[in-house]
Amino acid sequence: MRRHIYALIDCASFYVSCERAFGATLQNKPTIVLSNNDGCIVALDGLAKQLGLKRGQPVFKQQAIIHKHQVQVFSSNYSLYQDMSSRVMAVLAEFSPLLEIYSIDEGWLDLTDVATDDLTELGQTIRARVLQYTGIPVRVAIAPTKCLTKIACELIKSDSRYGDVLDLTSFAPKQLDACAVYCNRGIERARKAENADRHRGITRQSS
């Protein structure tokens, strides 16, 4: 029986990336996106995180940081985000007819029947094409199960040496089993975090 191969494509700082796609001057500036009523931070980039800003913080309490560091602030524009998401997914569909849209900024490709000798190279090609056609940077996490692609994606976020692409299909079975255990624990933590966010009126997106 042929082993399945899945690729999780995760848009990096999606809401911020959408705003940057139409504002070249934002590329090297800390940027945040606010909730529907502009009450709290719902998305931010790495530069903003380095300043101590976090998702869920009331924006009025962070005015000193925002003004001191000239943080770029945007109100949520969900029609823009949905349009950009559709563009990203259309590009992904060019690589495999088996595309599962997981959220506005994530999707799985089933690469089981895609002819390639180098999955990492394919991942880099996917990443480059999405960026070229949409302006949205993505991470590509490849593994034999969807759960393991989530773990691969977290590894990518924590280590820049992966270059935003990681293939776990070459890992030994024991390594994959350890990843699966970690994945199940992570899913439970994520569910608790999402429930807490719902109570605060926050729509969660990936980092």
Phi, psi and omega in degrees: 000131183286136180285138177287150175228123180240148174237123173267122176254118186241118180287130183280127178043060196304308183299317178295318180297324177296317179295322181289333180300337181244014179212088185299333182288351181274351191304322184246025180241138176299135187223140177228156175237137185259165180291177184308317182264015182059028184274324183215167181280127177248343179206148180201160180263178182298324179296320179292323178296323179296337179276355180099002177285147183220155175297136178096348180289137172297129187292331183293337179277351184248016184298325180298314179295316182300315181287320182297320186255010178052048178292132179278129187241131180232141169285152180299139178229080190290334176294321176296314183296321179293321178296316180293324177298316179299322179294317179299313182296327178295322177293317180299323182297343177289341183266336179198138177288347182262083180246126176247115179279115184270322178201183182298335183235018180216146175204153177253136169253134172271110183259012186306318184256012178277127183282113176200146177262351185217100183291327178295318178296320177298318178299319178294324178294317178299312181300314182295321182289320177299316180296318181295317187274337185235339185082006182260122175284140181228160170253146180236114182246121187244134183197168180282350175223157179294323178300316181290334175295328177295318178295317178301321180295320177295324177295320178299316181296329186269351185216109183292346181295339180286345179063031177070012175222131178218131179248114179266000186293341180269358180291150177290152181307319181296323178294320180292324177297318179297321178296321181296319178298315179298322181298315181299321177293320180294323179298318180295319177296320181295321179297318179296319180294320180294321178297319179296321179295321180299321179296333179265002178077027183254131173267119187275136170233165180288165184285000000 
